[in-house]
Amino acid sequence: MNQRAQTLNRLRRQIDRIDQSLLHLLNRRASAALRIGTLKKQQGLPIFDAKREGNVLRRMIHTNSGPLSETAVREIFRRILRENRWLQKENVRARGKPC
């Protein structure tokens, strides 16, 4: 195997390890979001908190050092927030309580 192919394989293995770390962190975040959703329901608070989500997006965009663009970071975190919100709603539904 030539040097370029070895480098390519090494970089792909690095990405595979990073992907596993990302998946682990996303699931940890989702678990925390589920706990938050339970607390919100107990306190009579809505699942969706526009102010909080806006703050998360602004913080992530502000701390982004690239190479991802602001648009990419915004879209990635919007999707993460949307998925976590969906999990919270489904968790409440599974317990037989309206959202």
WOVENZI-V551911 format. One record per pair of residues at least 24 apart in sequence whose ideal C-beta (glycine too) atoms are under 7 Angstrom apart, sorted by the first residue. I is the first residue (numbers start at 1). J is the second residue. Records with the same first field share a line. If there is no record, write none. Layout:
I: J, J
This chain:
26: 80
29: 84
30: 84, 87
33: 84, 87, 88
34: 87, 88, 91
37: 88, 91, 92
41: 92, 97
47: 85, 88, 89, 99
48: 85
53: 81
56: 81
